[in-house]
Amino acid sequence: MQIRNNGMRFGTVAQVLHWGMFAVFIALFVSAEIMQDLPKGEERWALYGFHKSLGVTALFLVFLRLSWRGLNPLPVSNGNHPAWQRSLAAAVHLLLYTVMLVMPLSGYVMSMAHGYGIEWFGLWELPDLVGKDEALAAQAKQLHIYSSYGLYALVGIHAGAAMWHQFVLRDGIMQRMLSVKHQLTD
């Protein structure tokens, strides 16, 4: 088991953070879609609480990912990719990290500005650094919604590029984020 990244592939920690973040965002998406359709009541508020807890988890994970990324070298490209592909990949990753920060932060601001607290899975309550402000809540809500659309698009681009590298170019890029036991074969 390779804990740290090396020049050829991502280590176990980076892989767990990557796929864990993906799982958290799937759960956030599903909970957001379900809670919007529920009638007002206890079940809906419980799902809102779960969604907020997942959002706090996502924010923690993105800070953890950025920290780990700063401490570990990224695997290098095999050199066969044109500059435009490397630039596009870097831009998509930068935008992904930006959106992964904006979404939970805008959710926090929206919730606090509406006057609703955020408890992390019932264990502790986040401090209210915003105060009640309906205009700010409305702006944060719009940012939260639009950043979710951005996230869907960017994840689609990211996944599509991974599939293109795997099945069209067959250049092994996708293997860098998969454990050795679960590498895809041709």
CNS distance restraints for C-alpha pairs under 8 A (distance, minus, plus):
assign (resid   1 and name CA) (resid  12 and name CA) 7.02 0.50 0.50
assign (resid   2 and name CA) (resid  11 and name CA) 5.21 0.50 0.50
assign (resid   2 and name CA) (resid  12 and name CA) 5.88 0.50 0.50
assign (resid   3 and name CA) (resid  11 and name CA) 4.78 0.50 0.50
assign (resid   3 and name CA) (resid  12 and name CA) 4.75 0.50 0.50
assign (resid   3 and name CA) (resid  13 and name CA) 5.74 0.50 0.50
assign (resid   4 and name CA) (resid  10 and name CA) 7.01 0.50 0.50
assign (resid   4 and name CA) (resid  11 and name CA) 4.40 0.50 0.50
assign (resid   4 and name CA) (resid  12 and name CA) 6.66 0.50 0.50
assign (resid   4 and name CA) (resid  13 and name CA) 6.68 0.50 0.50
assign (resid   4 and name CA) (resid  14 and name CA) 7.57 0.50 0.50
assign (resid   4 and name CA) (resid  72 and name CA) 6.73 0.50 0.50
assign (resid   5 and name CA) (resid   9 and name CA) 5.99 0.50 0.50
assign (resid   5 and name CA) (resid  10 and name CA) 4.37 0.50 0.50
assign (resid   5 and name CA) (resid  11 and name CA) 4.18 0.50 0.50
assign (resid   5 and name CA) (resid  12 and name CA) 7.80 0.50 0.50
assign (resid   5 and name CA) (resid  14 and name CA) 7.33 0.50 0.50
assign (resid   5 and name CA) (resid  72 and name CA) 5.92 0.50 0.50
assign (resid   5 and name CA) (resid  73 and name CA) 6.22 0.50 0.50
assign (resid   5 and name CA) (resid  74 and name CA) 6.59 0.50 0.50
assign (resid   5 and name CA) (resid  75 and name CA) 6.81 0.50 0.50
assign (resid   6 and name CA) (resid  10 and name CA) 6.48 0.50 0.50
assign (resid   6 and name CA) (resid  11 and name CA) 7.02 0.50 0.50
assign (resid   6 and name CA) (resid  72 and name CA) 7.91 0.50 0.50
assign (resid   6 and name CA) (resid  73 and name CA) 6.60 0.50 0.50
assign (resid   6 and name CA) (resid  74 and name CA) 7.16 0.50 0.50
assign (resid   6 and name CA) (resid  75 and name CA) 5.96 0.50 0.50
assign (resid   7 and name CA) (resid  73 and name CA) 7.07 0.50 0.50
assign (resid   7 and name CA) (resid  74 and name CA) 6.74 0.50 0.50
assign (resid   7 and name CA) (resid  75 and name CA) 4.32 0.50 0.50
assign (resid   7 and name CA) (resid  76 and name CA) 5.55 0.50 0.50
assign (resid   8 and name CA) (resid  75 and name CA) 4.83 0.50 0.50
assign (resid   8 and name CA) (resid  76 and name CA) 6.21 0.50 0.50
assign (resid   8 and name CA) (resid 176 and name CA) 6.86 0.50 0.50
assign (resid   9 and name CA) (resid  74 and name CA) 7.84 0.50 0.50
assign (resid   9 and name CA) (resid  75 and name CA) 5.20 0.50 0.50
assign (resid   9 and name CA) (resid 175 and name CA) 7.48 0.50 0.50
assign (resid   9 and name CA) (resid 176 and name CA) 4.17 0.50 0.50
assign (resid   9 and name CA) (resid 177 and name CA) 6.75 0.50 0.50
assign (resid  10 and name CA) (resid  14 and name CA) 5.94 0.50 0.50
assign (resid  10 and name CA) (resid  15 and name CA) 6.41 0.50 0.50
assign (resid  10 and name CA) (resid  74 and name CA) 7.18 0.50 0.50
assign (resid  10 and name CA) (resid  75 and name CA) 6.44 0.50 0.50
assign (resid  10 and name CA) (resid 176 and name CA) 5.52 0.50 0.50
assign (resid  10 and name CA) (resid 177 and name CA) 5.70 0.50 0.50
assign (resid  11 and name CA) (resid  15 and name CA) 6.24 0.50 0.50
assign (resid  12 and name CA) (resid  16 and name CA) 6.02 0.50 0.50
assign (resid  12 and name CA) (resid 179 and name CA) 7.36 0.50 0.50
assign (resid  13 and name CA) (resid  17 and name CA) 6.13 0.50 0.50
assign (resid  14 and name CA) (resid  18 and name CA) 6.00 0.50 0.50
assign (resid  14 and name CA) (resid  65 and name CA) 7.19 0.50 0.50
assign (resid  14 and name CA) (resid  68 and name CA) 7.26 0.50 0.50
assign (resid  14 and name CA) (resid  69 and name CA) 7.67 0.50 0.50
assign (resid  15 and name CA) (resid  19 and name CA) 6.08 0.50 0.50
assign (resid  15 and name CA) (resid 177 and name CA) 5.77 0.50 0.50
assign (resid  15 and name CA) (resid 178 and name CA) 6.97 0.50 0.50
assign (resid  15 and name CA) (resid 179 and name CA) 7.67 0.50 0.50
assign (resid  16 and name CA) (resid  20 and name CA) 5.58 0.50 0.50
assign (resid  17 and name CA) (resid  21 and name CA) 5.88 0.50 0.50
assign (resid  17 and name CA) (resid  61 and name CA) 6.99 0.50 0.50
assign (resid  17 and name CA) (resid  65 and name CA) 6.34 0.50 0.50
assign (resid  18 and name CA) (resid  22 and name CA) 6.36 0.50 0.50
assign (resid  18 and name CA) (resid  65 and name CA) 7.77 0.50 0.50
assign (resid  19 and name CA) (resid  23 and name CA) 6.22 0.50 0.50
assign (resid  20 and name CA) (resid  24 and name CA) 6.21 0.50 0.50
assign (resid  21 and name CA) (resid  25 and name CA) 6.17 0.50 0.50
assign (resid  21 and name CA) (resid  58 and name CA) 6.56 0.50 0.50
assign (resid  21 and name CA) (resid  61 and name CA) 6.72 0.50 0.50
assign (resid  21 and name CA) (resid  62 and name CA) 7.70 0.50 0.50
assign (resid  22 and name CA) (resid  26 and name CA) 6.24 0.50 0.50
assign (resid  23 and name CA) (resid  27 and name CA) 6.27 0.50 0.50
assign (resid  24 and name CA) (resid  28 and name CA) 6.10 0.50 0.50
assign (resid  24 and name CA) (resid  54 and name CA) 6.61 0.50 0.50
assign (resid  24 and name CA) (resid  57 and name CA) 7.82 0.50 0.50
assign (resid  24 and name CA) (resid  58 and name CA) 6.54 0.50 0.50
assign (resid  25 and name CA) (resid  29 and name CA) 6.03 0.50 0.50
assign (resid  25 and name CA) (resid  58 and name CA) 7.46 0.50 0.50
assign (resid  26 and name CA) (resid  30 and name CA) 6.17 0.50 0.50
assign (resid  27 and name CA) (resid  31 and name CA) 5.98 0.50 0.50
assign (resid  27 and name CA) (resid  54 and name CA) 7.72 0.50 0.50
assign (resid  28 and name CA) (resid  32 and name CA) 5.98 0.50 0.50
assign (resid  28 and name CA) (resid  51 and name CA) 5.88 0.50 0.50
assign (resid  28 and name CA) (resid  54 and name CA) 6.45 0.50 0.50
assign (resid  28 and name CA) (resid  55 and name CA) 7.16 0.50 0.50
assign (resid  29 and name CA) (resid  33 and name CA) 6.21 0.50 0.50
assign (resid  30 and name CA) (resid  34 and name CA) 6.20 0.50 0.50
assign (resid  31 and name CA) (resid  35 and name CA) 5.91 0.50 0.50
assign (resid  31 and name CA) (resid  47 and name CA) 6.71 0.50 0.50
assign (resid  31 and name CA) (resid  48 and name CA) 7.86 0.50 0.50
assign (resid  31 and name CA) (resid  50 and name CA) 7.89 0.50 0.50
assign (resid  31 and name CA) (resid  51 and name CA) 6.07 0.50 0.50
assign (resid  32 and name CA) (resid  36 and name CA) 6.31 0.50 0.50
assign (resid  32 and name CA) (resid  48 and name CA) 7.91 0.50 0.50
assign (resid  32 and name CA) (resid  51 and name CA) 6.91 0.50 0.50
assign (resid  33 and name CA) (resid  37 and name CA) 7.04 0.50 0.50
assign (resid  34 and name CA) (resid  38 and name CA) 6.60 0.50 0.50
assign (resid  35 and name CA) (resid  44 and name CA) 5.63 0.50 0.50
assign (resid  35 and name CA) (resid  47 and name CA) 6.12 0.50 0.50
assign (resid  35 and name CA) (resid  48 and name CA) 6.70 0.50 0.50
assign (resid  38 and name CA) (resid  43 and name CA) 7.69 0.50 0.50
assign (resid  38 and name CA) (resid  44 and name CA) 5.73 0.50 0.50
assign (resid  39 and name CA) (resid  44 and name CA) 6.71 0.50 0.50
assign (resid  40 and name CA) (resid  44 and name CA) 5.93 0.50 0.50
assign (resid  40 and name CA) (resid  45 and name CA) 7.52 0.50 0.50
assign (resid  41 and name CA) (resid  45 and name CA) 6.33 0.50 0.50
assign (resid  42 and name CA) (resid  46 and name CA) 6.07 0.50 0.50
assign (resid  43 and name CA) (resid  47 and name CA) 6.28 0.50 0.50
assign (resid  44 and name CA) (resid  48 and name CA) 6.20 0.50 0.50
assign (resid  45 and name CA) (resid  49 and name CA) 6.15 0.50 0.50
assign (resid  46 and name CA) (resid  50 and name CA) 6.25 0.50 0.50
assign (resid  47 and name CA) (resid  51 and name CA) 6.04 0.50 0.50
assign (resid  48 and name CA) (resid  52 and name CA) 6.12 0.50 0.50
assign (resid  49 and name CA) (resid  53 and name CA) 6.16 0.50 0.50
assign (resid  49 and name CA) (resid 118 and name CA) 7.17 0.50 0.50
assign (resid  49 and name CA) (resid 119 and name CA) 7.12 0.50 0.50
assign (resid  49 and name CA) (resid 121 and name CA) 7.48 0.50 0.50
assign (resid  50 and name CA) (resid  54 and name CA) 6.22 0.50 0.50
assign (resid  50 and name CA) (resid 121 and name CA) 6.72 0.50 0.50
assign (resid  51 and name CA) (resid  55 and name CA) 6.19 0.50 0.50
assign (resid  52 and name CA) (resid  56 and name CA) 6.29 0.50 0.50
assign (resid  52 and name CA) (resid 107 and name CA) 7.65 0.50 0.50
assign (resid  52 and name CA) (resid 108 and name CA) 7.95 0.50 0.50
assign (resid  52 and name CA) (resid 118 and name CA) 6.52 0.50 0.50
assign (resid  52 and name CA) (resid 119 and name CA) 7.63 0.50 0.50
assign (resid  52 and name CA) (resid 120 and name CA) 7.40 0.50 0.50
assign (resid  53 and name CA) (resid  57 and name CA) 6.23 0.50 0.50
assign (resid  53 and name CA) (resid 118 and name CA) 7.40 0.50 0.50
assign (resid  53 and name CA) (resid 119 and name CA) 6.62 0.50 0.50
assign (resid  53 and name CA) (resid 120 and name CA) 4.63 0.50 0.50
assign (resid  53 and name CA) (resid 121 and name CA) 5.56 0.50 0.50
assign (resid  54 and name CA) (resid  58 and name CA) 6.07 0.50 0.50
assign (resid  55 and name CA) (resid  59 and name CA) 6.24 0.50 0.50
assign (resid  55 and name CA) (resid 104 and name CA) 5.21 0.50 0.50
assign (resid  55 and name CA) (resid 107 and name CA) 7.59 0.50 0.50
assign (resid  56 and name CA) (resid  60 and name CA) 6.25 0.50 0.50
assign (resid  56 and name CA) (resid 104 and name CA) 6.58 0.50 0.50
assign (resid  56 and name CA) (resid 120 and name CA) 6.96 0.50 0.50
assign (resid  57 and name CA) (resid  61 and name CA) 6.09 0.50 0.50
assign (resid  58 and name CA) (resid  62 and name CA) 6.12 0.50 0.50
assign (resid  58 and name CA) (resid 100 and name CA) 7.57 0.50 0.50
assign (resid  58 and name CA) (resid 104 and name CA) 7.09 0.50 0.50
assign (resid  59 and name CA) (resid  63 and name CA) 6.39 0.50 0.50
assign (resid  59 and name CA) (resid 100 and name CA) 7.23 0.50 0.50
assign (resid  59 and name CA) (resid 101 and name CA) 6.31 0.50 0.50
assign (resid  59 and name CA) (resid 104 and name CA) 5.92 0.50 0.50
assign (resid  59 and name CA) (resid 105 and name CA) 7.64 0.50 0.50
assign (resid  60 and name CA) (resid  64 and name CA) 6.16 0.50 0.50
assign (resid  61 and name CA) (resid  65 and name CA) 5.93 0.50 0.50
assign (resid  62 and name CA) (resid  66 and name CA) 6.07 0.50 0.50
assign (resid  62 and name CA) (resid  97 and name CA) 7.34 0.50 0.50
assign (resid  62 and name CA) (resid 100 and name CA) 6.69 0.50 0.50
assign (resid  62 and name CA) (resid 101 and name CA) 6.98 0.50 0.50
assign (resid  63 and name CA) (resid  67 and name CA) 6.09 0.50 0.50
assign (resid  64 and name CA) (resid  68 and name CA) 6.06 0.50 0.50
assign (resid  65 and name CA) (resid  69 and name CA) 5.90 0.50 0.50
assign (resid  66 and name CA) (resid  70 and name CA) 6.10 0.50 0.50
assign (resid  67 and name CA) (resid  71 and name CA) 6.42 0.50 0.50
assign (resid  68 and name CA) (resid  72 and name CA) 6.21 0.50 0.50
assign (resid  69 and name CA) (resid  73 and name CA) 7.15 0.50 0.50
assign (resid  69 and name CA) (resid  74 and name CA) 7.33 0.50 0.50
assign (resid  75 and name CA) (resid 176 and name CA) 7.65 0.50 0.50
assign (resid  77 and name CA) (resid  81 and name CA) 7.30 0.50 0.50
assign (resid  81 and name CA) (resid  85 and name CA) 6.26 0.50 0.50
assign (resid  81 and name CA) (resid  86 and name CA) 6.75 0.50 0.50
assign (resid  82 and name CA) (resid  86 and name CA) 6.63 0.50 0.50
assign (resid  83 and name CA) (resid  87 and name CA) 6.06 0.50 0.50
assign (resid  84 and name CA) (resid  88 and name CA) 5.96 0.50 0.50
assign (resid  85 and name CA) (resid  89 and name CA) 6.02 0.50 0.50
assign (resid  86 and name CA) (resid  90 and name CA) 6.17 0.50 0.50
assign (resid  87 and name CA) (resid  91 and name CA) 6.14 0.50 0.50
assign (resid  88 and name CA) (resid  92 and name CA) 6.13 0.50 0.50
assign (resid  89 and name CA) (resid  93 and name CA) 6.16 0.50 0.50
assign (resid  90 and name CA) (resid  94 and name CA) 6.11 0.50 0.50
assign (resid  91 and name CA) (resid  95 and name CA) 6.13 0.50 0.50
assign (resid  92 and name CA) (resid  96 and name CA) 6.01 0.50 0.50
assign (resid  92 and name CA) (resid 154 and name CA) 6.70 0.50 0.50
assign (resid  92 and name CA) (resid 157 and name CA) 7.93 0.50 0.50
assign (resid  92 and name CA) (resid 158 and name CA) 7.24 0.50 0.50
assign (resid  93 and name CA) (resid  97 and name CA) 6.21 0.50 0.50
assign (resid  94 and name CA) (resid  98 and name CA) 6.16 0.50 0.50
assign (resid  95 and name CA) (resid  99 and name CA) 6.08 0.50 0.50
assign (resid  95 and name CA) (resid 154 and name CA) 7.63 0.50 0.50
assign (resid  96 and name CA) (resid 100 and name CA) 5.99 0.50 0.50
assign (resid  96 and name CA) (resid 151 and name CA) 6.77 0.50 0.50
assign (resid  96 and name CA) (resid 154 and name CA) 6.40 0.50 0.50
assign (resid  96 and name CA) (resid 155 and name CA) 7.64 0.50 0.50
assign (resid  97 and name CA) (resid 101 and name CA) 6.31 0.50 0.50
assign (resid  98 and name CA) (resid 102 and name CA) 6.12 0.50 0.50
assign (resid  99 and name CA) (resid 103 and name CA) 5.86 0.50 0.50
assign (resid  99 and name CA) (resid 147 and name CA) 6.06 0.50 0.50
assign (resid  99 and name CA) (resid 148 and name CA) 7.90 0.50 0.50
assign (resid  99 and name CA) (resid 150 and name CA) 7.22 0.50 0.50
assign (resid  99 and name CA) (resid 151 and name CA) 6.27 0.50 0.50
assign (resid 100 and name CA) (resid 104 and name CA) 7.09 0.50 0.50
assign (resid 100 and name CA) (resid 151 and name CA) 7.62 0.50 0.50
assign (resid 101 and name CA) (resid 105 and name CA) 6.27 0.50 0.50
assign (resid 102 and name CA) (resid 106 and name CA) 5.79 0.50 0.50
assign (resid 102 and name CA) (resid 143 and name CA) 7.99 0.50 0.50
assign (resid 102 and name CA) (resid 144 and name CA) 7.46 0.50 0.50
assign (resid 102 and name CA) (resid 147 and name CA) 7.03 0.50 0.50
assign (resid 103 and name CA) (resid 107 and name CA) 6.12 0.50 0.50
assign (resid 103 and name CA) (resid 143 and name CA) 7.66 0.50 0.50
assign (resid 103 and name CA) (resid 144 and name CA) 5.34 0.50 0.50
assign (resid 103 and name CA) (resid 147 and name CA) 6.00 0.50 0.50
assign (resid 103 and name CA) (resid 148 and name CA) 6.85 0.50 0.50
assign (resid 104 and name CA) (resid 108 and name CA) 6.09 0.50 0.50
assign (resid 104 and name CA) (resid 144 and name CA) 7.83 0.50 0.50
assign (resid 105 and name CA) (resid 109 and name CA) 6.25 0.50 0.50
assign (resid 106 and name CA) (resid 110 and name CA) 5.93 0.50 0.50
assign (resid 106 and name CA) (resid 140 and name CA) 5.11 0.50 0.50
assign (resid 106 and name CA) (resid 141 and name CA) 6.98 0.50 0.50
assign (resid 106 and name CA) (resid 143 and name CA) 6.45 0.50 0.50
assign (resid 106 and name CA) (resid 144 and name CA) 5.41 0.50 0.50
assign (resid 107 and name CA) (resid 111 and name CA) 6.07 0.50 0.50
assign (resid 107 and name CA) (resid 140 and name CA) 6.91 0.50 0.50
assign (resid 107 and name CA) (resid 141 and name CA) 7.08 0.50 0.50
assign (resid 107 and name CA) (resid 144 and name CA) 6.08 0.50 0.50
assign (resid 108 and name CA) (resid 112 and name CA) 6.11 0.50 0.50
assign (resid 108 and name CA) (resid 118 and name CA) 7.61 0.50 0.50
assign (resid 109 and name CA) (resid 113 and name CA) 5.76 0.50 0.50
assign (resid 109 and name CA) (resid 130 and name CA) 6.53 0.50 0.50
assign (resid 109 and name CA) (resid 136 and name CA) 7.78 0.50 0.50
assign (resid 109 and name CA) (resid 137 and name CA) 6.67 0.50 0.50
assign (resid 109 and name CA) (resid 140 and name CA) 6.17 0.50 0.50
assign (resid 110 and name CA) (resid 114 and name CA) 6.12 0.50 0.50
assign (resid 110 and name CA) (resid 136 and name CA) 7.22 0.50 0.50
assign (resid 110 and name CA) (resid 137 and name CA) 4.38 0.50 0.50
assign (resid 110 and name CA) (resid 138 and name CA) 7.10 0.50 0.50
assign (resid 110 and name CA) (resid 139 and name CA) 7.84 0.50 0.50
assign (resid 110 and name CA) (resid 140 and name CA) 4.98 0.50 0.50
assign (resid 110 and name CA) (resid 141 and name CA) 5.67 0.50 0.50
assign (resid 111 and name CA) (resid 115 and name CA) 6.46 0.50 0.50
assign (resid 111 and name CA) (resid 116 and name CA) 5.20 0.50 0.50
assign (resid 111 and name CA) (resid 117 and name CA) 6.59 0.50 0.50
assign (resid 111 and name CA) (resid 118 and name CA) 7.36 0.50 0.50
assign (resid 111 and name CA) (resid 137 and name CA) 7.12 0.50 0.50
assign (resid 112 and name CA) (resid 116 and name CA) 5.22 0.50 0.50
assign (resid 112 and name CA) (resid 117 and name CA) 5.82 0.50 0.50
assign (resid 112 and name CA) (resid 118 and name CA) 7.68 0.50 0.50
assign (resid 112 and name CA) (resid 128 and name CA) 6.15 0.50 0.50
assign (resid 112 and name CA) (resid 129 and name CA) 7.79 0.50 0.50
assign (resid 112 and name CA) (resid 130 and name CA) 6.09 0.50 0.50
assign (resid 112 and name CA) (resid 131 and name CA) 6.21 0.50 0.50
assign (resid 112 and name CA) (resid 132 and name CA) 6.43 0.50 0.50
assign (resid 112 and name CA) (resid 137 and name CA) 7.76 0.50 0.50
assign (resid 113 and name CA) (resid 130 and name CA) 6.09 0.50 0.50
assign (resid 113 and name CA) (resid 131 and name CA) 5.52 0.50 0.50
assign (resid 113 and name CA) (resid 132 and name CA) 4.21 0.50 0.50
assign (resid 113 and name CA) (resid 133 and name CA) 4.77 0.50 0.50
assign (resid 113 and name CA) (resid 134 and name CA) 6.12 0.50 0.50
assign (resid 113 and name CA) (resid 136 and name CA) 6.33 0.50 0.50
assign (resid 113 and name CA) (resid 137 and name CA) 4.88 0.50 0.50
assign (resid 114 and name CA) (resid 132 and name CA) 5.66 0.50 0.50
assign (resid 114 and name CA) (resid 133 and name CA) 6.50 0.50 0.50
assign (resid 114 and name CA) (resid 134 and name CA) 5.95 0.50 0.50
assign (resid 114 and name CA) (resid 137 and name CA) 5.70 0.50 0.50
assign (resid 115 and name CA) (resid 131 and name CA) 7.01 0.50 0.50
assign (resid 115 and name CA) (resid 132 and name CA) 5.11 0.50 0.50
assign (resid 115 and name CA) (resid 133 and name CA) 7.93 0.50 0.50
assign (resid 117 and name CA) (resid 125 and name CA) 7.17 0.50 0.50
assign (resid 117 and name CA) (resid 126 and name CA) 7.18 0.50 0.50
assign (resid 117 and name CA) (resid 128 and name CA) 7.14 0.50 0.50
assign (resid 118 and name CA) (resid 125 and name CA) 5.72 0.50 0.50
assign (resid 118 and name CA) (resid 126 and name CA) 5.67 0.50 0.50
assign (resid 119 and name CA) (resid 123 and name CA) 6.74 0.50 0.50
assign (resid 119 and name CA) (resid 124 and name CA) 5.45 0.50 0.50
assign (resid 119 and name CA) (resid 125 and name CA) 4.14 0.50 0.50
assign (resid 119 and name CA) (resid 126 and name CA) 6.12 0.50 0.50
assign (resid 120 and name CA) (resid 124 and name CA) 5.53 0.50 0.50
assign (resid 120 and name CA) (resid 125 and name CA) 6.21 0.50 0.50
assign (resid 120 and name CA) (resid 126 and name CA) 7.45 0.50 0.50
assign (resid 133 and name CA) (resid 137 and name CA) 6.15 0.50 0.50
assign (resid 134 and name CA) (resid 138 and name CA) 6.16 0.50 0.50
assign (resid 135 and name CA) (resid 139 and name CA) 6.40 0.50 0.50
assign (resid 136 and name CA) (resid 140 and name CA) 6.05 0.50 0.50
assign (resid 137 and name CA) (resid 141 and name CA) 6.03 0.50 0.50
assign (resid 138 and name CA) (resid 142 and name CA) 6.36 0.50 0.50
assign (resid 139 and name CA) (resid 143 and name CA) 6.28 0.50 0.50
assign (resid 140 and name CA) (resid 144 and name CA) 5.99 0.50 0.50
assign (resid 141 and name CA) (resid 145 and name CA) 6.15 0.50 0.50
assign (resid 142 and name CA) (resid 146 and name CA) 6.07 0.50 0.50
assign (resid 143 and name CA) (resid 147 and name CA) 5.83 0.50 0.50
assign (resid 144 and name CA) (resid 148 and name CA) 6.19 0.50 0.50
assign (resid 145 and name CA) (resid 149 and name CA) 6.63 0.50 0.50
assign (resid 146 and name CA) (resid 150 and name CA) 6.32 0.50 0.50
assign (resid 147 and name CA) (resid 151 and name CA) 6.03 0.50 0.50
assign (resid 148 and name CA) (resid 152 and name CA) 6.25 0.50 0.50
assign (resid 149 and name CA) (resid 153 and name CA) 6.29 0.50 0.50
assign (resid 150 and name CA) (resid 154 and name CA) 6.03 0.50 0.50
assign (resid 151 and name CA) (resid 155 and name CA) 5.91 0.50 0.50
assign (resid 152 and name CA) (resid 156 and name CA) 6.09 0.50 0.50
assign (resid 153 and name CA) (resid 157 and name CA) 6.21 0.50 0.50
assign (resid 154 and name CA) (resid 158 and name CA) 5.98 0.50 0.50
assign (resid 155 and name CA) (resid 159 and name CA) 5.93 0.50 0.50
assign (resid 156 and name CA) (resid 160 and name CA) 5.81 0.50 0.50
assign (resid 157 and name CA) (resid 161 and name CA) 5.98 0.50 0.50
assign (resid 158 and name CA) (resid 162 and name CA) 6.27 0.50 0.50
assign (resid 159 and name CA) (resid 163 and name CA) 6.22 0.50 0.50
assign (resid 160 and name CA) (resid 164 and name CA) 6.07 0.50 0.50
assign (resid 161 and name CA) (resid 165 and name CA) 6.10 0.50 0.50
assign (resid 162 and name CA) (resid 166 and name CA) 6.10 0.50 0.50
assign (resid 162 and name CA) (resid 173 and name CA) 7.29 0.50 0.50
assign (resid 162 and name CA) (resid 174 and name CA) 5.84 0.50 0.50
assign (resid 163 and name CA) (resid 167 and name CA) 5.81 0.50 0.50
assign (resid 163 and name CA) (resid 168 and name CA) 7.60 0.50 0.50
assign (resid 163 and name CA) (resid 174 and name CA) 7.78 0.50 0.50
assign (resid 164 and name CA) (resid 168 and name CA) 5.06 0.50 0.50
assign (resid 164 and name CA) (resid 169 and name CA) 6.38 0.50 0.50
assign (resid 164 and name CA) (resid 170 and name CA) 8.00 0.50 0.50
assign (resid 165 and name CA) (resid 169 and name CA) 4.81 0.50 0.50
assign (resid 165 and name CA) (resid 170 and name CA) 5.64 0.50 0.50
assign (resid 165 and name CA) (resid 171 and name CA) 5.96 0.50 0.50
assign (resid 165 and name CA) (resid 172 and name CA) 7.09 0.50 0.50
assign (resid 165 and name CA) (resid 173 and name CA) 6.27 0.50 0.50
assign (resid 165 and name CA) (resid 174 and name CA) 6.96 0.50 0.50
assign (resid 166 and name CA) (resid 170 and name CA) 4.71 0.50 0.50
assign (resid 166 and name CA) (resid 171 and name CA) 6.42 0.50 0.50
assign (resid 166 and name CA) (resid 172 and name CA) 6.22 0.50 0.50
assign (resid 166 and name CA) (resid 173 and name CA) 6.83 0.50 0.50
assign (resid 166 and name CA) (resid 174 and name CA) 6.03 0.50 0.50
assign (resid 167 and name CA) (resid 186 and name CA) 7.90 0.50 0.50
assign (resid 172 and name CA) (resid 176 and name CA) 7.34 0.50 0.50
assign (resid 174 and name CA) (resid 178 and name CA) 6.91 0.50 0.50
assign (resid 175 and name CA) (resid 179 and name CA) 7.65 0.50 0.50
assign (resid 175 and name CA) (resid 183 and name CA) 5.80 0.50 0.50
assign (resid 175 and name CA) (resid 184 and name CA) 7.00 0.50 0.50
assign (resid 178 and name CA) (resid 182 and name CA) 6.21 0.50 0.50
assign (resid 178 and name CA) (resid 183 and name CA) 5.69 0.50 0.50
assign (resid 179 and name CA) (resid 183 and name CA) 6.23 0.50 0.50
